[in-house]
Amino acid sequence: MVSLTMSHLLASSTNNRKQLTDGDSVTTTTATSSNAPVFQSNLACVLNDPKKTRAEISTFFTKAWGNSFVDRLPDPLARLGDYNLSDFETYFQSLRKSEKYGRPHLRQPSSNDTNLPQKTNPVINIPQLFLSSQFTLSDSSTFNMVFPGMIPNNRSLSPTNFEQQQQQQKSRTTSTSSEKSEGNNRRQSTSSTNNTKSTSNGSVSNTVSNSSSPKHSISSATRLLQDKYTHYLDEVELLITRALSTKSHCFHDAVRSHDEIQSFLNTTRHAISSLRCELSNYDNQSLLTLLRLYRLLRQRQNQRQLLKRLESLSIVKQTHMQVQALLTTSDYLSALDLIDQTRDIISTQLNDLSSLRFFDTQLSELYKLNISLMRQEFGQTLNQHLTTQQDLPLTSDYVEEDKFTTMLIGLIRVKDEKYIDEIRSKFESFIFDIIEKTVTSNSKDNNLDKYNKTIVKNNSDQSISNDENSSNTRYIYSSTINSNSSSFISWFRLINIVLTSTEQGLNRLSNVCQLISESLVKHQQNTNSSIITLLYELYDTVEDRLITILTQECTRYQVQVERLTLDEYAQIVKLIDNFILKINQYEKKYNSRPLKTFLQSQTSKFLNHFHDERKQRVSDTLDNEQWKQVAVPRSIQNSVDELFSRTSSVNPNGSDTLIIENEHFVLSNSALHLFMLVLDYCSCAQLLTSSSINDVQHRLIELLNLFNSKTCQLVLGAGAVRLGRIKTISAKILAITCRCLQFIKITLPLIKLRFDQLQTSSESSSTISSISSNKQFEQLTKLYSEHIDEIHGKLISIIETAFDDTLSSYEVRAPMPSDCFRTLVTRHIAVFYNAVARIVSPSDLILLFTRLNSIFKQLLAKRLRQLRIANDGGPQHGLLTSDLLYYIKQVQNLSGLEMLELHVDEIWTTN
């Protein structure tokens, strides 16, 4: 009986100890957190289930998350600032206001709250053996400590001794500073327990010691243990009562909030029931009627859509037959419209019908077939317009404008870019057929005599009319190199026919393009620029083809363009220029490029050959020149008179000299030949294209420079003597050379004026070219002037040598005039005068004798200084005066020198 009572007591003690341990932890946590909310507690205690054992509670977290689980605070947020409890005060206030919904408010503990437990150790009088987690009565040692003396043992440990051992073990394992206060309390509890249990131990010991005596009773020891453990149990129950009393307000708050939530839910349930009742009444009275009406309207709408789709399906079904009927009547535009409408119906209204899923593909193929047929018939119609009745003008009465325009608008509307290629192909075929037929039909024509005579006559009449109507005079000079006239005439005839036929074909193409453009403008189509661009490209293609034919026919007829005469090449230039001008009249904005480029290249070749030939002729003429006076033909005199705008002289057969403004020029053969070549260059600049004027001018200046430099080499450099044409360079040769240069120099301003007039009338004139030409002519005039001065100096040097030889032996003695002065006057001065007087101009004659007189005075003064004759009136002075008077009389008796002032008295000043 006693043993059963002890077992019951130990079980009660164990359960109470568990409750005490849990309550102790809660109480301790609550006591240590004075500022924490009411619900703050250990997480394991809050989640504790009283139905689970201690072992299940201890492994609540680790059984799911592993042994590495550590209850720790969350990591601080890096992107948020530091917040404390006061930052959430607004949220706490909202929680307090929502208390009416059953949420318990958070009550802060106050200092006056008496329910808060004090910080005391509630288990200070209870041995630690009963609080140990290893407490179990199945262990004999633990049982002996709890019930000493019940089981005999050599070494029995009392609970007091066990507590001492536990305290020593804990003191060795505890090292953190946070457990020092708890250790102190535990030592205090242990000391008090030891004090308490020392007595009891003594009693037990005494009891045990007395147990050996037969007089001792076991019941007295059991009673003592029962009283002691009952005391421990009362203390634990007291602590549990205190812990429950501290948390009673939480229970009351939970009950009160539960009642409020229940009341709120009842009110909400009644409101929902009322609302559902009202909605049911509205549904029965109004909504069902509206839904029935809407269903009827929707049915009618669906029926209408069905009817519309059936009608659309009927239209789609008839599309193929209608398209075939329209194609039979060549109504392509209506067929295209019908196909577009059908495809639109299928894509918008019948797109969900699986039976029509391939119908759109069929319509696409039919659409492409329609475009192909329309393009083919458009090409046939266009070809018919171009090839039928080419001699008739293209008018709207002749052309089926509506049909042609309809097909064109249809091709443009479907954005078919190939219609432009079709137009280009038909145009090219039309114009190339014309060119090829013309070349083929005229290549084997042998009857050319009549046509050649007509061409020659027309050219001569045209030249005469040009001479009469043009302000620029045309000078003719036959070339020494002529081309094969019969070959050129045949070639020129063929080219003329080809260009004429091509011009007519292009005119017809221009009319067709104009008709197309008017149709497009009428139907407000913005593709007019593409048609114009097509026409411009066609012009360039035709010109390229004509260039090829010109080159091929030149090879076949063996015609070298650069070797043609100026008149023949001028005919070619005029023919091509007229062709380009007529094309530009068809399209004013078109600028011919291929033919102009070809003409410029051929002109450049012709000018190079033209210039090289004339340079060679000038060089050959100068090499064969004997520097003798030649008669001037009447044609040259007329050309000079026309150049200087003077009336012709009376002599119709010409004369020995060339007369320019009453001044006679004695010229050599090379000067006359050069003048005629200059006229050739002027004619070339006038007859060729305006862009070649500067080239002709530069080449003419080069030719004149060649004549000047070559003349200087032959005369002043004695090159003519080395060539064996003349024996010596006499004063007469120098005078003729000087006169030739003066003649060319006089004509230079008029030649420049003629070229300036041509550049002014041309479209390609520029200020830069005008400045360049002015500088070139100024430089050329300067070179000729310097050359003339050098010839004058050469003449003076010849007579100066003779004067020096004669006066070096002069002696002042009788008889008078002396032999020296007689030789000087009769041999030297008279011979020099006779050599140059009829050649040079009067002004140059006076200039030459003035310089000779100066040389005479210098040489005479030098001789007088040697003879030591002074102006003293002596006998020698008188004899010298007689010689000087003789000199003056003989010189002034010469024709043209009557007014020459000799000033022989200057010999004394010089002396």
Order of alpha helices (4+ residues) and beta strands (2+ residues): alpha-alpha-alpha-alpha-alpha-alpha-alpha-alpha-alpha-alpha-alpha-alpha-alpha-alpha-alpha-alpha-alpha-alpha-alpha-alpha-alpha-alpha-beta-beta-alpha-alpha-alpha-alpha-alpha-alpha-alpha-alpha-alpha-alpha
